[in-house]
Amino acid sequence: MPRKMLQTEPARIRRMESEISLLKQRLNALEAEVKVIDEDVHEVRPEYLKKLEEIEKTGKFYRVKSVEEMRKDIESF
């Protein structure tokens, strides 16, 4: 009989508890990383907010050819 088949019930339970504990630790670490990423993703630069407020007040809109062109315009504000 293979060695793994000879494990007793308590030994199997201890191993499962150990594996569950490890999975919980990994899940907690992943949740912490997701929280950090989520907080960062939703943060808007203050200069963007200021530019948006100005656009809303004046009602003047214009087209840009690319995201890069828009980024340069916003960052030059």
C-alpha positions as CSV (number, residue, x, y, z in Angstrom):
1,M,0.0,0.0,0.0
2,P,1.3,3.5,-0.8
3,R,2.4,5.6,2.1
4,K,-0.3,8.2,1.6
5,M,-2.9,5.6,2.0
6,L,-1.6,4.7,5.4
7,Q,-2.3,8.2,6.8
8,T,-4.6,8.2,9.8
9,E,-7.8,10.2,9.9
10,P,-6.4,12.7,12.4
11,A,-3.3,13.2,10.3
12,R,-5.4,13.9,7.2
13,I,-7.5,16.4,9.2
14,R,-4.4,18.2,10.5
15,R,-3.0,18.4,7.0
16,M,-6.3,19.8,5.7
17,E,-6.3,22.3,8.5
18,S,-2.8,23.4,7.6
19,E,-3.7,23.8,3.9
20,I,-6.8,25.7,4.8
21,S,-4.8,28.0,7.0
22,L,-2.3,28.6,4.2
23,L,-5.1,29.4,1.8
24,K,-6.6,31.9,4.3
25,Q,-3.3,33.6,4.6
26,R,-2.9,33.9,0.8
27,L,-6.5,35.1,0.5
28,N,-5.9,37.8,3.1
29,A,-2.7,38.9,1.2
30,L,-4.7,39.1,-2.0
31,E,-7.5,41.1,-0.5
32,A,-4.9,43.5,0.9
33,E,-3.4,43.9,-2.6
34,V,-6.7,44.4,-4.2
35,K,-7.6,47.1,-1.6
36,V,-4.4,49.0,-2.4
37,I,-5.0,48.7,-6.1
38,D,-8.7,49.7,-5.8
39,E,-7.8,52.8,-3.8
40,D,-5.1,53.8,-6.3
41,V,-7.3,53.3,-9.4
42,H,-10.1,55.6,-8.2
43,E,-7.8,58.4,-7.2
44,V,-8.0,61.4,-9.5
45,R,-5.3,64.0,-9.8
46,P,-6.3,67.3,-8.4
47,E,-5.1,69.1,-11.5
48,Y,-7.6,67.0,-13.6
49,L,-10.4,68.0,-11.2
50,K,-9.5,71.6,-11.5
51,K,-9.4,71.4,-15.3
52,L,-12.8,69.6,-15.3
53,E,-14.3,72.3,-13.1
54,E,-13.1,75.0,-15.5
55,I,-14.5,73.2,-18.5
56,E,-17.9,72.8,-16.8
57,K,-18.0,76.5,-15.9
58,T,-17.1,77.8,-19.3
59,G,-19.0,75.2,-21.3
60,K,-16.2,75.3,-23.9
61,F,-15.4,71.9,-25.3
62,Y,-13.0,70.9,-28.0
63,R,-11.9,67.8,-29.8
64,V,-8.5,66.2,-29.5
65,K,-6.9,63.8,-31.9
66,S,-5.4,61.4,-29.3
67,V,-5.3,60.6,-25.7
68,E,-1.7,61.8,-25.7
69,E,-2.7,65.3,-27.0
70,M,-5.4,65.5,-24.3
71,R,-2.9,64.4,-21.6
72,K,-0.4,67.1,-22.7
73,D,-3.1,69.7,-22.6
74,I,-4.3,68.7,-19.2
75,E,-0.8,68.5,-17.7
76,S,0.2,71.9,-19.1
77,F,-2.6,73.5,-17.1
